[in-house]
Amino acid sequence: MKTILVLSDSHGRREHMKKIEPLFAENDYIVHLGDGSFDMREALSRYPEKVFVCRGNCDAAFGMDEYIFEAERLRILCCHGHRYGVKSGLDRLAAYAAERGCDIALYGHTHRAAIDEVNGVLLINPGAAGAWTDASYCYLVVHAGKATPTIVPLQ
């Protein structure tokens, strides 16, 4: 079993990131999906083996455009989502993930938490860790080829 803390769109809201930071040590992976990638510099320095950071449309140069990693027999695509038009629908992202043999696609950009399945691909948006209201992140558990995502509100 592996646990993955999934964040997106923190946009420099340090007070929300401070609430989440104690969870970094206890999770197997920490994924930030962009728009606030700079907020993850300290975590990446502290946990380089388990922190993955994407660059969003509001990020200058820090982070990867996208990446794929494997955990518990699942291939997981991580991206911000803006390049796949996620505000207009998830079909393009699902097709792209499927072409790359991915079971799961993690994306942000919309600031709305969502868990969907399109053409056999599990699509997860953790919401916005930097939102002024309804801030959230995703706690994702993967085990033996199965995934259980939970959207967690930030109070």
CORZITA-V826048 format. One record per residue. N is the residue number from 1. RES is the residue in three letters. BURIAL is I if it has 24 or more other C-alpha atoms within 12 Angstrom, else O. D_CENTER is the distance of its C-alpha to the mean C-alpha in whole Angstrom. Layout:
n,res,burial,d_center
N,RES,BURIAL,D_CENTER
N,RES,BURIAL,D_CENTER
//
This chain:
n,res,burial,d_center
1,MET,O,18
2,LYS,I,15
3,THR,I,13
4,ILE,I,9
5,LEU,I,8
6,VAL,I,4
7,LEU,I,5
8,SER,I,6
9,ASP,I,9
10,SER,I,11
11,HIS,I,14
12,GLY,I,16
13,ARG,I,17
14,ARG,O,18
15,GLU,O,19
16,HIS,I,16
17,MET,I,14
18,LYS,O,17
19,LYS,O,17
20,ILE,I,14
21,GLU,I,15
22,PRO,O,17
23,LEU,O,15
24,PHE,I,14
25,ALA,O,17
26,GLU,O,17
27,ASN,I,14
28,ASP,I,14
29,TYR,I,10
30,ILE,I,8
31,VAL,I,5
32,HIS,I,5
33,LEU,I,4
34,GLY,I,8
35,ASP,I,11
36,GLY,I,12
37,SER,I,11
38,PHE,I,15
39,ASP,I,14
40,MET,I,12
41,ARG,O,16
42,GLU,O,17
43,ALA,I,15
44,LEU,I,15
45,SER,O,19
46,ARG,O,19
47,TYR,O,17
48,PRO,O,16
49,GLU,O,16
50,LYS,I,13
51,VAL,I,11
52,PHE,I,9
53,VAL,I,9
54,CYS,I,8
55,ARG,I,11
56,GLY,I,11
57,ASN,I,15
58,CYS,I,16
59,ASP,I,15
60,ALA,O,18
61,ALA,O,18
62,PHE,I,16
63,GLY,I,13
64,MET,I,13
65,ASP,I,13
66,GLU,I,11
67,TYR,I,11
68,ILE,I,12
69,PHE,I,12
70,GLU,O,14
71,ALA,I,14
72,GLU,O,17
73,ARG,O,18
74,LEU,I,15
75,ARG,I,14
76,ILE,I,10
77,LEU,I,9
78,CYS,I,6
79,CYS,I,7
80,HIS,I,8
81,GLY,I,10
82,HIS,I,13
83,ARG,O,15
84,TYR,I,15
85,GLY,O,16
86,VAL,I,14
87,LYS,O,16
88,SER,O,19
89,GLY,O,17
90,LEU,I,15
91,ASP,I,18
92,ARG,O,17
93,LEU,I,14
94,ALA,I,15
95,ALA,I,18
96,TYR,I,16
97,ALA,I,14
98,ALA,I,18
99,GLU,O,20
100,ARG,O,18
101,GLY,O,18
102,CYS,I,15
103,ASP,I,14
104,ILE,I,11
105,ALA,I,9
106,LEU,I,5
107,TYR,I,6
108,GLY,I,7
109,HIS,I,10
110,THR,I,12
111,HIS,I,12
112,ARG,I,12
113,ALA,I,11
114,ALA,I,11
115,ILE,I,12
116,ASP,O,14
117,GLU,O,16
118,VAL,O,17
119,ASN,O,20
120,GLY,O,19
121,VAL,I,15
122,LEU,I,13
123,LEU,I,10
124,ILE,I,8
125,ASN,I,7
126,PRO,I,6
127,GLY,I,9
128,ALA,I,10
129,ALA,I,11
130,GLY,I,13
131,ALA,I,15
132,TRP,O,19
133,THR,O,19
134,ASP,O,17
135,ALA,I,14
136,SER,I,11
137,TYR,I,8
138,CYS,I,8
139,TYR,I,10
140,LEU,I,10
141,VAL,I,13
142,VAL,I,14
143,HIS,O,18
144,ALA,O,20
145,GLY,O,19
146,LYS,O,17
147,ALA,I,14
148,THR,O,14
149,PRO,I,11
150,THR,I,12
151,ILE,I,11
152,VAL,I,13
153,PRO,I,15
154,LEU,I,15
155,GLN,O,19
//
